[in-house]
Amino acid sequence: MLINIHAHSISTSSADEFVLPNCIVSKDYLYEQSCSAGIHPWYVDLNEEVQWEALVKYAEKPQVVAIGECGLDKLCSTEWNRQVQIFEKQITLANELKKPLIIHCVRAYHEVFTSLLRKQVAVPVIFHGYERNWPLAEQLLKNKNYYLSFGAAILKGNLDDVIKQIPMHRFFLETDDKPTKISDIYAYFCRARKLSTKQVEDQIMANFNSIFKST
């Protein structure tokens, strides 16, 4: 079973895949299957109070197994303080419900890390779509509850150093909003790490089970 930890569509999934789709609350929909739900920093300005009320309602539903994607983005137009405020509210919500966080972070790792510390995050944290270098990854992974998820960006070959060094119990793979098949991302990771597909499948399954014990 290939686990796709973060996707914005389930239309391309197959029988040998488990997809955890993401619901962006501003778009007013919720999957019936296991999913994540959060207020994306790009869309904070769209009826923020209505979004928050919807997220609180969604987050308590059993199929919502993670909060997010949520986080901080220095390239989007949303005013910075509003991004921080809604992000930190979602950290608190995740803590209250004991559900993992899926993080969107663009050029704001220090600030995301600061918010997670300030709100005393007590749940597993998955930094989705990781595309940075190994020194930053190593710094993030000093927190035993932090995980990195790799997407189609690894196919460019720029993340081989990170792939080769990341502890096997601290990563996931995803498609995000890309048309790339999750099987292609698995295949590349296996080649770069020099592991069999079964080894990687089994490891990601173990990682998933360790985080989503009640799923």
SVG drawing of the C-alpha trace seen along z (x, -y; Angstrom):
<svg xmlns="http://www.w3.org/2000/svg" viewBox="-19 -43 43 48">
<polyline fill="none" stroke="black" stroke-width="0.4" points="0.0,0.0 1.4,-3.4 0.5,-6.1 0.1,-9.6 0.1,-11.7 -1.0,-15.0 -3.0,-15.6 -5.6,-18.0 -7.4,-15.4 -8.4,-11.8 -9.4,-11.5 -6.1,-9.8 -5.8,-7.4 -5.8,-3.6 -6.6,-0.5 -3.1,-0.1 -2.9,-3.6 -4.1,-5.3 -4.6,-9.0 -5.1,-11.6 -6.7,-14.4 -6.6,-18.0 -9.7,-20.1 -9.1,-23.8 -11.9,-25.2 -12.5,-28.4 -13.6,-26.2 -16.4,-24.8 -16.2,-21.0 -15.3,-18.0 -14.4,-14.5 -16.3,-11.5 -13.1,-9.5 -10.1,-10.2 -8.7,-13.6 -7.0,-16.7 -8.7,-20.1 -7.3,-23.5 -7.2,-27.2 -4.5,-27.8 -2.5,-31.1 -3.4,-32.0 -7.1,-32.2 -7.2,-33.7 -8.8,-36.9 -11.9,-35.0 -14.4,-35.3 -12.0,-34.4 -14.6,-34.1 -16.8,-31.9 -13.8,-29.7 -12.8,-29.4 -16.3,-28.3 -16.4,-25.7 -12.9,-24.4 -13.9,-23.9 -17.0,-22.0 -15.0,-19.9 -12.1,-19.2 -14.2,-17.3 -15.5,-14.9 -13.9,-11.4 -12.7,-11.4 -10.7,-14.6 -7.5,-13.0 -5.2,-16.0 -5.3,-19.8 -3.9,-21.7 -2.5,-22.4 -1.9,-25.5 1.2,-27.7 3.0,-30.8 3.9,-32.0 6.0,-35.1 5.2,-35.1 1.4,-35.3 -0.6,-38.5 -2.2,-37.8 -1.2,-40.3 1.5,-38.7 0.0,-39.2 -3.3,-37.6 -1.3,-34.6 0.4,-34.2 -2.8,-34.6 -4.9,-32.0 -1.9,-29.6 -1.4,-29.7 -5.2,-29.2 -4.9,-26.0 -1.9,-24.8 -4.1,-25.2 -7.0,-23.4 -4.7,-20.5 -3.4,-20.3 -6.9,-20.3 -8.1,-17.6 -4.8,-15.6 -4.6,-15.6 -1.4,-16.0 -0.6,-19.2 0.2,-19.4 2.4,-22.5 2.5,-24.8 5.8,-26.8 7.2,-29.2 10.4,-31.1 9.2,-31.1 10.7,-28.2 12.1,-30.3 8.7,-31.9 6.8,-28.7 9.2,-27.1 8.7,-30.1 4.9,-29.8 5.1,-26.0 7.3,-26.7 5.1,-29.6 1.9,-27.6 3.7,-24.5 2.7,-22.1 2.2,-18.7 1.1,-16.7 3.1,-15.3 4.0,-18.0 4.4,-17.1 6.2,-19.7 4.6,-19.0 6.3,-19.6 9.8,-19.9 12.3,-21.3 15.1,-22.8 18.6,-21.5 19.8,-18.9 21.1,-21.4 17.6,-22.8 16.1,-19.3 18.5,-18.2 17.6,-21.2 13.9,-20.5 14.3,-16.8 15.9,-17.5 12.3,-17.7 11.2,-14.0 7.6,-14.9 8.6,-16.6 8.4,-14.8 9.2,-15.8 7.1,-15.0 8.6,-15.0 6.6,-15.5 7.3,-15.8 10.2,-18.2 12.5,-15.3 12.2,-14.2 14.5,-17.2 17.4,-15.5 18.1,-18.4 17.0,-16.7 19.1,-13.5 21.3,-14.6 18.3,-15.0 16.8,-11.7 20.0,-9.8 20.3,-11.2 16.8,-11.5 16.0,-8.9 13.7,-6.4 11.1,-6.8 10.7,-10.6 9.5,-11.0 6.4,-10.7 5.7,-11.0 3.0,-13.0 1.7,-14.4 0.3,-17.7 -1.4,-19.5 0.8,-18.0 -0.3,-15.5 2.7,-13.3 1.8,-9.7 2.7,-8.8 4.2,-5.6 6.8,-7.7 7.7,-9.6 8.1,-6.3 10.3,-4.9 12.6,-7.9 13.0,-7.9 13.8,-4.1 16.5,-4.7 18.1,-7.6 18.0,-5.8 18.9,-2.4 16.0,-0.6 13.4,1.7 9.8,0.5 8.6,2.9 11.1,1.5 9.9,-2.1 6.2,-1.1 6.6,0.8 8.5,-2.1 5.9,-4.7 3.1,-2.5 4.9,-2.2 5.4,-6.0 1.7,-6.6 0.6,-4.1 2.8,-5.8 1.2,-9.1 -2.4,-8.2 -2.8,-5.5 -6.6,-5.9 -7.2,-6.2"/>
</svg>
